[in-house]
Amino acid sequence: MKRSRFSEEQIIGILKEHEVGVSVADLCRKHGVSDASIYNWKARFGGMDV
């Protein structure tokens, strides 16, 4: 399995930024990921908390 560049805690932090109103496009630019990655993370980690 390929190792992720981001830890689960970092991914959840990025998703929390999206929940408070930051657009997906802004998150992609800020963190250097594709929009598909963010939507995949949302599907996988959407209900988790740190």
C-alpha distances in whole Angstrom, upper triangle without the diagonal:
4,6,9,13,14,14,15,19,19,17,20,23,22,23,26,27,27,29,32,32,30,29,26,27,28,25,23,26,26,22,21,19,20,21,19,16,19,20,16,16,20,19,16,18,21,23,21,23,23
4,6,9,12,13,14,17,17,16,19,21,20,21,24,25,25,27,30,30,28,27,24,25,26,22,20,23,23,19,18,16,17,19,17,14,17,18,15,15,19,18,16,17,21,23,21,23,22
4,7,9,9,11,14,14,13,16,18,18,19,22,23,23,25,28,29,26,26,23,24,24,21,19,21,21,17,16,15,17,19,17,14,16,18,15,14,18,18,16,16,20,22,20,21,20
4,5,7,9,12,11,10,13,15,14,16,18,19,20,22,24,25,23,22,19,20,21,17,16,18,17,13,13,12,14,16,14,11,13,15,13,11,15,16,13,14,17,19,17,18,17
4,7,10,12,10,10,13,14,13,15,18,18,19,22,23,24,21,21,18,19,19,15,14,16,15,11,11,10,13,15,15,11,13,16,14,13,16,18,16,15,18,21,19,19,18
4,7,8,6,6,10,10,10,12,15,15,16,18,20,21,19,19,17,18,17,14,13,15,14,10,11,10,13,15,15,11,12,15,13,11,14,16,14,13,16,18,15,16,14
4,5,5,6,9,10,11,12,14,16,17,19,21,22,20,21,19,21,20,16,16,18,16,13,15,14,16,18,17,13,14,16,14,11,14,16,13,12,15,16,13,13,11
4,5,5,6,9,10,11,12,14,15,16,19,21,19,20,18,20,20,16,17,19,18,14,16,15,17,17,17,13,13,15,13,9,12,13,10,8,11,12,10,10,9
4,5,5,6,9,10,10,13,14,15,17,19,18,20,18,21,19,16,17,19,17,14,17,16,18,19,19,15,14,16,15,12,13,15,13,10,12,13,10,9,6
4,5,5,6,9,10,11,13,14,16,17,16,17,15,17,16,12,14,16,13,10,13,13,15,16,17,13,12,15,14,11,13,15,14,11,13,15,12,11,10
4,5,5,6,9,10,11,13,15,16,14,15,13,16,15,11,12,15,13,10,12,11,13,13,13,10,8,11,11,7,9,12,10,8,10,12,10,11,10
4,5,5,6,9,10,10,13,15,14,15,14,17,16,13,14,17,15,13,16,14,16,15,15,13,10,12,12,8,9,11,10,7,8,9,7,7,7
4,5,5,6,9,10,11,13,12,14,13,16,14,11,13,15,13,11,15,14,16,16,17,14,11,14,15,11,11,15,14,11,11,12,10,9,9
4,5,5,7,9,10,11,10,11,10,12,11,7,10,12,10,8,12,11,13,12,14,11,8,11,12,9,10,13,13,11,11,13,12,12,12
4,5,5,6,9,10,9,10,9,13,12,9,11,14,13,12,14,12,13,12,13,11,8,9,11,8,7,10,11,8,8,10,10,10,12
4,5,5,7,9,9,11,11,15,13,11,14,16,14,13,17,16,17,15,17,15,11,13,14,11,10,13,14,11,9,11,10,9,11
4,5,5,7,6,9,9,12,10,8,12,13,11,11,15,14,16,14,16,15,11,13,16,13,12,15,16,14,12,14,14,13,14
4,5,5,5,6,7,10,9,8,11,13,12,12,15,14,14,12,14,13,9,11,13,12,10,13,15,13,11,13,14,14,16
4,5,7,9,10,14,13,11,14,17,16,16,18,17,17,15,17,16,12,13,15,13,10,14,15,13,10,12,13,13,15
4,6,9,11,14,13,12,15,17,15,16,19,19,19,17,19,19,15,16,18,16,14,17,19,16,14,15,16,15,16
4,6,9,12,10,10,14,15,14,16,18,18,18,15,18,18,14,15,18,17,14,18,20,18,15,17,18,18,19
4,7,8,7,7,10,11,11,12,15,15,15,13,16,16,12,14,17,15,14,17,19,17,16,18,19,18,19
4,5,5,6,9,10,11,12,14,13,13,10,13,14,11,12,15,15,13,17,19,18,16,19,20,20,22
4,5,5,6,9,10,10,11,10,9,6,10,10,7,9,12,12,11,14,16,16,14,18,19,20,21
4,5,5,6,9,10,10,10,9,7,11,12,10,11,15,15,14,17,19,19,18,22,22,23,24
4,5,5,6,9,10,10,11,10,13,13,11,14,17,16,16,19,20,19,19,22,22,22,23
4,5,5,6,8,8,9,8,12,11,8,11,14,13,13,16,17,16,16,19,19,19,19
4,6,6,5,5,6,6,9,9,8,11,13,12,13,16,17,17,17,21,21,21,21
4,6,5,7,8,9,13,12,12,15,17,16,17,20,21,20,21,24,24,24,24
4,6,8,11,12,15,13,12,16,17,16,17,20,21,20,20,23,22,22,21
4,6,9,11,13,11,10,14,15,13,15,18,18,17,18,21,20,20,19
4,7,10,12,10,11,14,15,14,16,19,19,19,20,23,22,23,22
4,7,8,6,7,11,11,11,13,16,16,16,17,21,20,21,21
4,5,5,7,9,10,11,13,15,16,16,17,21,21,22,23
4,5,5,6,9,10,11,13,14,15,15,19,20,21,22
4,5,5,6,9,10,11,12,14,14,18,19,21,22
4,5,5,6,8,10,10,12,13,16,17,19,19
4,5,5,6,9,10,10,10,14,15,16,17
4,5,5,6,9,10,9,13,15,17,19
4,5,5,6,8,9,13,14,17,18
4,5,5,6,7,11,11,13,14
4,5,5,5,8,10,12,14
4,6,6,9,11,14,16
4,6,8,9,12,14
4,6,5,9,11
4,6,9,12
4,7,10
4,7
4
